[in-house]
Amino acid sequence: MSDSNFGKLASQPILLQANRVWRTYSGGKLIDQWQGNGHPEDSSFPEEWVASVVKATNVGREHIQDEGLSKIKLTDGTEVTLQEVIEFDPEAFLGKKHVEKHGSHTAVLVKLLDSSERLTIQVHPDREFAKSMFNSQFGKTEAWYVIGGRQIDGEEPYVLFGFKPGVTAEKWKELFDRQDIPGMIDALHRIPVREGEVYLVEGGVPHAIGIGCFLIEIQEPTDYTLRTEKVTPRGNIVPDQACHQGLGFDTMLDCFHYDAYTLEQIKSKWFIDPSKLQETAGGSLTALIKETDTDRFTMNRLTVVSDYSIDTAGTFAIAIVVKGKGKLIWGTEEISITKGHTFFLPASLLSMKWLSLDEEPLEVILCHPPKP
């Protein structure tokens, strides 16, 4: 691709290709439906990674070199990774202040996730653990925005979240050593989830996404997942390496924060109430995750009933069209958009207008990196 074409990409919305990723659990039917795929079904590809410059860590699939990396189709039909495009001119795509702190890394990862079975109980490292054990500047604090769900085998969507009072490191190790899965499940709070809810999941907090959840996950840009179950709920064996990521089980257990909370304390500490940022005749912008909630990322919900203009303030964003259809307009150019589209919005794209062309409002989730 010529330099002039790369330059043009830096000042326009970049439509991303679908990017499904293999995981140890099943799901994805709701993602298929959302993307308009003709034959939606659950499979071992239950996640869609959006604007990703992170390679997936899947034991046994190391030969798939680019799994997890988002791709862009160029005008001549060829595909390049988003990472390649950004590295051509990081400041144009990410913003000068962002590059000064994070280089050519986006410093954020966004996913859609649809679970047809409960995920294994897991934990992600905080930054201190990630730095000492993985030599990484990023841990894996994440947040979930619930965009839907489904009942499966009579069960409503839920998550397991946080240690109950009375759980200690010693008790947790005993449960793990015995592979007492019912005991491990009972050690965590079971919480029903509803569309529109937002949960912050800090590094070190034990959790598991339950059956039937359809959500957007924003997180620090790593794939460090430490699992305590050696067999998945559907009976698949999880290799030791996939459980402890090469750390060994004793070190893996040190990743957990052994703070126990009541359900009320968990809701107060990690459940986030959305707050309206701006409202016009054409739509509204709502904060789902604010800078005061975490310094790792932010997320807003744009609801457009007619049209809504946004200035980027010189930083990039990742956009997910959740509902509706319409147009995205910048300068004298425009692109048609519909539910299932995902975009990388470069920092050089200083302003844009979202236009709704459907009876139902256009809903777009805008994900942002940490503030410089």
RODO-2510 file (C-alpha; in nm, 4 decimals, decimal comma):
residues 372
     n   res          X          Y          Z
     1     m     0,0000     0,0000     0,0000
     2     s     0,1344     0,3453    -0,0874
     3     d     0,2263     0,6104     0,1695
     4     s    -0,0541     0,8368     0,0439
     5     n    -0,3135     0,5652     0,1060
     6     f    -0,1831     0,5075     0,4568
     7     g    -0,2130     0,8801     0,5156
     8     k    -0,5749     0,8754     0,4007
     9     l    -0,6548     0,5869     0,6390
    10     a    -0,5360     0,8003     0,9314
    11     s    -0,8094     1,0583     0,8707
    12     q    -1,1126     0,8327     0,8174
    13     p    -1,3112     0,5693     1,0096
    14     i    -1,1521     0,2280     0,9546
    15     l    -1,4002    -0,0586     0,9170
    16     l    -1,2615    -0,3718     1,0832
    17     q    -1,2999    -0,7272     0,9579
    18     a    -1,4731    -0,9882     1,1726
    19     n    -1,2192    -1,1378     1,4134
    20     r    -1,3446    -1,4444     1,5984
    21     v    -1,1066    -1,6066     1,8458
    22     w    -1,0867    -1,9652     1,9778
    23     r    -1,1369    -2,0129     2,3530
    24     t    -1,1681    -2,3014     2,5997
    25     y    -1,5448    -2,2532     2,6303
    26     s    -1,8316    -2,2583     2,3802
    27     g    -2,0640    -1,9840     2,2622
    28     g    -2,0913    -1,7212     1,9919
    29     k    -2,4428    -1,7818     1,8587
    30     l    -2,5580    -1,4348     1,9647
    31     i    -2,2498    -1,2812     1,8009
    32     d    -2,3398    -1,4651     1,4787
    33     q    -2,6921    -1,3222     1,4961
    34     w    -2,5621    -0,9743     1,5768
    35     q    -2,3232    -0,9858     1,2806
    36     g    -2,5984    -1,1098     1,0487
    37     n    -2,4408    -1,4482     0,9800
    38     g    -2,6803    -1,6814     0,7999
    39     h    -2,6435    -1,9866     1,0242
    40     p    -2,5821    -1,8753     1,3850
    41     e    -2,4448    -2,1458     1,6109
    42     d    -2,2399    -2,1978     1,9227
    43     s    -1,8818    -2,3114     1,8693
    44     s    -1,5345    -2,2829     2,0177
    45     f    -1,5144    -1,9269     1,8777
    46     p    -1,7288    -1,7409     2,1317
    47     e    -1,5388    -1,4105     2,1231
    48     e    -1,5019    -1,1271     1,8727
    49     w    -1,1854    -0,9229     1,9339
    50     v    -1,2208    -0,5618     1,8218
    51     a    -0,9338    -0,3322     1,7166
    52     s    -0,6943    -0,5840     1,8668
    53     v    -0,3153    -0,5621     1,8483
    54     v    -0,2915    -0,8518     2,0974
    55     k    -0,2236    -1,2122     1,9957
    56     a    -0,4402    -1,4729     2,1640
    57     t    -0,2704    -1,7185     2,3996
    58     n    -0,4195    -2,0604     2,3229
    59     v    -0,2252    -2,3707     2,4239
    60     g    -0,2048    -2,6046     2,1244
    61     r    -0,2759    -2,3268     1,8731
    62     e     0,0614    -2,1548     1,8821
    63     h     0,1033    -2,2293     1,5104
    64     i    -0,1706    -1,9765     1,4301
    65     q     0,0581    -1,6772     1,4347
    66     d    -0,1960    -1,3963     1,4016
    67     e    -0,4907    -1,5287     1,6053
    68     g    -0,6458    -1,2345     1,7855
    69     l    -0,5006    -0,9600     1,5642
    70     s    -0,7612    -0,7382     1,3966
    71     k    -0,7445    -0,6979     1,0198
    72     i    -0,8447    -0,4349     0,7669
    73     k    -0,9392    -0,4989     0,4047
    74     l    -0,7772    -0,2472     0,1710
    75     t    -0,9323    -0,1064    -0,1447
    76     d    -0,7383    -0,3546    -0,3586
    77     g    -0,8829    -0,6462    -0,1594
    78     t    -0,5696    -0,7343     0,0361
    79     e    -0,5708    -0,7582     0,4148
    80     v    -0,3300    -0,6031     0,6631
    81     t    -0,3360    -0,6073     1,0407
    82     l    -0,4404    -0,3001     1,2339
    83     q    -0,1039    -0,3234     1,4048
    84     e     0,0778    -0,2809     1,0708
    85     v    -0,1308     0,0240     0,9877
    86     i    -0,0703     0,1892     1,3256
    87     e     0,3037     0,1289     1,3122
    88     f     0,3250     0,3196     0,9845
    89     d     0,2480     0,6472     1,1689
    90     p     0,1641     0,5926     1,5374
    91     e     0,1020     0,9588     1,6156
    92     a    -0,1476     0,9978     1,3303
    93     f    -0,3449     0,6901     1,4352
    94     l    -0,3115     0,6991     1,8151
    95     g    -0,2377     1,0626     1,9019
    96     k     0,0838     1,2338     2,0073
    97     k     0,0267     1,2220     2,3837
    98     h    -0,0736     0,8549     2,3712
    99     v     0,2426     0,7640     2,1773
   100     e     0,4602     0,9528     2,4241
   101     k     0,3370     0,7191     2,6983
   102     h     0,2573     0,3895     2,5224
   103     g     0,4479     0,3974     2,1919
   104     s     0,2651     0,2268     1,9053
   105     h     0,0530     0,0116     2,1402
   106     t    -0,3175     0,0922     2,1751
   107     a    -0,2952     0,0098     2,5499
   108     v    -0,6490    -0,1329     2,5400
   109     l    -0,8328    -0,4404     2,4100
   110     v    -1,2059    -0,4711     2,3391
   111     k    -1,4064    -0,7921     2,2918
   112     l    -1,7602    -0,9142     2,2441
   113     l    -1,8291    -1,2345     2,4343
   114     d    -2,1239    -1,4763     2,4215
   115     s    -2,1154    -1,7779     2,6529
   116     s    -2,3261    -2,0897     2,6016
   117     e    -2,1579    -2,2486     2,9047
   118     r    -2,0034    -2,1183     3,2232
   119     l    -1,6405    -2,0178     3,1885
   120     t    -1,3884    -2,1778     3,4202
   121     i    -1,3203    -1,9913     3,7448
   122     q    -1,0265    -1,7628     3,6808
   123     v    -0,8224    -1,4635     3,7833
   124     h    -0,6192    -1,2059     3,5942
   125     p    -0,2996    -1,0420     3,7205
   126     d    -0,2859    -0,6898     3,8534
   127     r    -0,0049    -0,4746     3,7139
   128     e     0,2414    -0,5579     3,9906
   129     f     0,1972    -0,9332     3,9422
   130     a     0,2099    -0,8974     3,5611
   131     k     0,5308    -0,6978     3,5779
   132     s     0,7080    -0,9400     3,8109
   133     m     0,5827    -1,2656     3,6572
   134     f     0,5179    -1,1833     3,2912
   135     n     0,7520    -0,8858     3,2433
   136     s     0,4500    -0,6906     3,1185
   137     q     0,3620    -0,3247     3,1723
   138     f    -0,0055    -0,4258     3,1583
   139     g    -0,2071    -0,6504     3,3853
   140     k    -0,5613    -0,7539     3,2925
   141     t    -0,8096    -0,5396     3,4765
   142     e    -1,1291    -0,5519     3,2706
   143     a    -1,4899    -0,4361     3,2701
   144     w    -1,8128    -0,5835     3,1326
   145     y    -2,1042    -0,4006     2,9736
   146     v    -2,3988    -0,6391     2,9363
   147     i    -2,5681    -0,5952     2,5960
   148     g    -2,7987    -0,8970     2,6126
   149     g    -2,8193    -1,2626     2,7039
   150     r    -3,0296    -1,5762     2,6809
   151     q    -3,1761    -1,8492     2,8946
   152     i    -3,0039    -2,1850     2,8446
   153     d    -3,1334    -2,5099     2,9948
   154     g    -3,3538    -2,3095     3,2273
   155     e    -3,0681    -2,0940     3,3594
   156     e    -3,0716    -1,7155     3,3347
   157     p    -2,7448    -1,5231     3,2667
   158     y    -2,5213    -1,4780     3,5718
   159     v    -2,1623    -1,4252     3,6790
   160     l    -1,9534    -1,5590     3,9660
   161     f    -1,7699    -1,2708     4,1305
   162     g    -1,5502    -1,2179     4,4365
   163     f    -1,4748    -1,4330     4,7410
   164     k    -1,7466    -1,4714     5,0010
   165     p    -1,6662    -1,3902     5,3662
   166     g    -1,4763    -1,6756     5,5267
   167     v    -1,2765    -1,7757     5,2184
   168     t    -0,9016    -1,7683     5,2858
   169     a    -0,5937    -1,8516     5,0818
   170     e    -0,5634    -2,1812     5,2682
   171     k    -0,9251    -2,2796     5,2036
   172     w    -0,8984    -2,1806     4,8382
   173     k    -0,5839    -2,3924     4,7931
   174     e    -0,7563    -2,6912     4,9541
   175     l    -1,0503    -2,6571     4,7143
   176     f    -0,8107    -2,6257     4,4205
   177     d    -0,5934    -2,9209     4,5221
   178     r    -0,9030    -3,1425     4,5534
   179     q    -1,0483    -2,9930     4,2334
   180     d    -1,3652    -2,9432     4,4333
   181     i    -1,5463    -2,7476     4,1643
   182     p    -1,8813    -2,7208     4,3493
   183     g    -1,6843    -2,5926     4,6488
   184     m    -1,4998    -2,3351     4,4363
   185     i    -1,8266    -2,2196     4,2813
   186     d    -1,9834    -2,1859     4,6262
   187     a    -1,6865    -1,9763     4,7436
   188     l    -1,7853    -1,7005     4,4982
   189     h    -2,0975    -1,4857     4,4831
   190     r    -2,3458    -1,5834     4,2116
   191     i    -2,4968    -1,2664     4,0634
   192     p    -2,7740    -1,2491     3,7999
   193     v    -2,6929    -1,0013     3,5216
   194     r    -2,9225    -0,7778     3,3180
   195     e    -2,8819    -0,5811     2,9970
   196     g    -2,7300    -0,2385     3,0600
   197     e    -2,5327    -0,3331     3,3722
   198     v    -2,1624    -0,2488     3,4074
   199     y    -1,9109    -0,4427     3,6185
   200     l    -1,5475    -0,3551     3,6884
   201     v    -1,3248    -0,6614     3,7364
   202     e    -0,9918    -0,5568     3,8822
   203     g    -0,6816    -0,7729     3,8559
   204     g    -0,6684    -1,0285     4,1382
   205     v    -1,0467    -1,0644     4,1760
   206     p    -1,1756    -1,4227     4,1221
   207     h    -1,4599    -1,4520     3,8748
   208     a    -1,6295    -1,6535     3,6043
   209     i    -1,8764    -1,5422     3,3396
   210     g    -2,1774    -1,7694     3,3614
   211     i    -2,4008    -1,9296     3,1033
   212     g    -2,5968    -1,7121     2,8602
   213     c    -2,4062    -1,3823     2,8969
   214     f    -2,3686    -1,1488     2,5965
   215     l    -2,1412    -0,8584     2,6774
   216     i    -1,8744    -0,6161     2,5646
   217     e    -1,5501    -0,6503     2,7555
   218     i    -1,2919    -0,3736     2,7700
   219     q    -0,9591    -0,4557     2,9300
   220     e    -0,5897    -0,3988     2,9578
   221     p    -0,4270    -0,5410     2,6429
   222     t    -0,3070    -0,8851     2,7529
   223     d    -0,4368    -1,2423     2,7388
   224     y    -0,3189    -1,3485     3,0844
   225     t    -0,5885    -1,5779     3,2238
   226     l    -0,5120    -1,8123     3,5160
   227     r    -0,7684    -2,0903     3,5632
   228     t    -0,8420    -2,3035     3,8669
   229     e    -1,0515    -2,5727     3,6959
   230     k    -0,8690    -2,8473     3,5085
   231     v    -1,1862    -2,9602     3,3320
   232     t    -1,4338    -2,7222     3,1686
   233     p    -1,8089    -2,7473     3,2436
   234     r    -1,8610    -2,9330     2,9127
   235     g    -1,5889    -3,1856     3,0016
   236     n    -1,2875    -3,0602     2,8076
   237     i    -0,9496    -3,1112     2,9724
   238     v    -0,7633    -2,7844     3,0366
   239     p    -0,3855    -2,8441     3,0076
   240     d    -0,1811    -2,7361     3,3091
   241     q    -0,0043    -2,4761     3,0932
   242     a    -0,3413    -2,3207     3,0050
   243     c    -0,4257    -2,3039     3,3755
   244     h    -0,1092    -2,1464     3,5131
   245     q     0,0410    -1,9894     3,1956
   246     g     0,3812    -2,1375     3,2762
   247     l     0,3975    -2,0025     3,6326
   248     g     0,3252    -2,3253     3,8178
   249     f     0,0191    -2,3726     4,0359
   250     d     0,1616    -2,2300     4,3605
   251     t     0,2563    -1,9043     4,1897
   252     m    -0,0774    -1,8985     4,0090
   253     l    -0,2603    -1,9063     4,3418
   254     d    -0,0550    -1,6058     4,4547
   255     c    -0,2227    -1,4029     4,1798
   256     f    -0,5529    -1,3994     4,3710
   257     h    -0,6380    -1,1177     4,6080
   258     y    -0,7748    -1,2955     4,9138
   259     d    -1,0073    -1,0178     5,0225
   260     a    -1,3575    -1,1377     5,1010
   261     y    -1,6677    -0,9240     5,0596
   262     t    -2,0401    -0,9400     5,1188
   263     l    -2,2580    -0,9070     4,8097
   264     e    -2,3508    -0,5531     4,9143
   265     q    -1,9813    -0,4588     4,9415
   266     i    -1,9112    -0,6040     4,5967
   267     k    -2,1949    -0,4067     4,4421
   268     s    -2,0732    -0,0876     4,6088
   269     k    -1,7103    -0,1424     4,5052
   270     w    -1,7351    -0,2819     4,1515
   271     f    -2,0813    -0,2175     4,0059
   272     i    -2,0866     0,1055     3,8038
   273     d    -2,3909     0,3238     3,7525
   274     p    -2,3979     0,4851     3,4043
   275     s    -2,4172     0,8648     3,4064
   276     k    -2,5362     1,1048     3,1344
   277     l    -2,2585     1,3211     2,9892
   278     q    -2,4499     1,5164     2,7284
   279     e    -2,7943     1,5248     2,5734
   280     t    -2,9110     1,7041     2,2595
   281     a    -3,2203     1,6931     2,0424
   282     g    -3,0379     1,4400     1,8227
   283     g    -2,9151     1,1998     2,0868
   284     s    -2,7193     1,1488     2,4059
   285     l    -2,3781     1,0398     2,5337
   286     t    -2,3638     0,8315     2,8519
   287     a    -2,0537     0,7384     3,0520
   288     l    -2,0430     0,3660     3,1263
   289     i    -1,6879     0,3597     3,2689
   290     k    -1,5316     0,6862     3,3830
   291     e    -1,1780     0,7954     3,4692
   292     t    -1,2872     0,8003     3,8337
   293     d    -1,3792     0,4289     3,8094
   294     t    -1,0389     0,3153     3,6748
   295     d    -0,7314     0,4638     3,5105
   296     r    -0,7057     0,1737     3,2610
   297     f    -0,9758     0,2690     3,0049
   298     t    -1,3098     0,4464     2,9595
   299     m    -1,6303     0,3513     2,7767
   300     n    -1,9266     0,5596     2,6606
   301     r    -2,2632     0,4757     2,5048
   302     l    -2,3809     0,6946     2,2180
   303     t    -2,7561     0,6864     2,1491
   304     v    -2,8601     0,8635     1,8282
   305     v    -3,2244     0,9363     1,7438
   306     s    -3,1454     1,1687     1,4500
   307     d    -2,7857     1,2947     1,4408
   308     y    -2,5024     1,3529     1,6851
   309     s    -2,1619     1,5179     1,6297
   310     i    -1,8471     1,4236     1,8214
   311     d    -1,5017     1,5803     1,8440
   312     t    -1,2206     1,3348     1,9191
   313     a    -0,9866     1,5696     2,1103
   314     g    -0,6909     1,4193     1,9253
   315     t    -0,7132     1,0635     2,0548
   316     f    -0,8395     0,7427     1,8964
   317     a    -1,1508     0,5440     1,9806
   318     i    -1,2910     0,1983     1,9109
   319     a    -1,6559     0,1943     1,8019
   320     i    -1,9056    -0,0936     1,8132
   321     v    -2,2445    -0,0474     1,6478
   322     v    -2,4716    -0,2390     1,8855
   323     k    -2,8138    -0,1465     1,7479
   324     g    -2,9755     0,0275     1,4530
   325     k    -2,8380     0,1510     1,1234
   326     g    -2,7361     0,4819     0,9723
   327     k    -2,4359     0,6715     0,8434
   328     l    -2,1048     0,7924     0,9783
   329     i    -2,0072     1,1235     0,8189
   330     w    -1,6708     1,3001     0,8248
   331     g    -1,5864     1,6032     0,6120
   332     t    -1,7495     1,5484     0,2735
   333     e    -1,7391     1,1688     0,3013
   334     e    -1,9690     0,9126     0,4587
   335     i    -2,0056     0,5391     0,5161
   336     s    -2,3193     0,3342     0,5780
   337     i    -2,3213     0,1572     0,9134
   338     t    -2,5356    -0,1117     1,0701
   339     k    -2,5548    -0,3347     1,3750
   340     g    -2,2475    -0,5603     1,3861
   341     h    -2,0030    -0,3093     1,2368
   342     t    -1,6883    -0,2247     1,4308
   343     f    -1,4519     0,0635     1,3631
   344     f    -1,1145     0,2010     1,4611
   345     l    -1,1432     0,5815     1,4722
   346     p    -0,7936     0,7318     1,4335
   347     a    -0,6761     1,0294     1,6358
   348     s    -0,6365     1,2328     1,3144
   349     l    -1,0100     1,2002     1,2509
   350     l    -1,0904     1,5117     1,4514
   351     s    -1,4672     1,5211     1,4166
   352     m    -1,7522     1,3085     1,2841
   353     k    -2,1316     1,2961     1,2746
   354     w    -2,3397     0,9877     1,3508
   355     l    -2,6732     0,9714     1,1674
   356     s    -2,9581     0,7308     1,2548
   357     l    -3,1687     0,5965     0,9668
   358     d    -3,3858     0,3459     1,1500
   359     e    -3,6977     0,3522     1,3637
   360     e    -3,4982     0,2351     1,6637
   361     p    -3,2177     0,4626     1,7849
   362     l    -2,8625     0,3968     1,6672
   363     e    -2,6582     0,2697     1,9620
   364     v    -2,2786     0,2819     1,9477
   365     i    -2,0326     0,1862     2,2206
   366     l    -1,7201     0,4037     2,2166
   367     c    -1,4138     0,2574     2,3900
   368     h    -1,1152     0,4702     2,4805
   369     p    -0,7591     0,3990     2,5979
   370     p    -0,6235     0,5235     2,9306
   371     k    -0,5768     0,8970     2,9451
   372     p    -0,2174     1,0041     2,8771
***
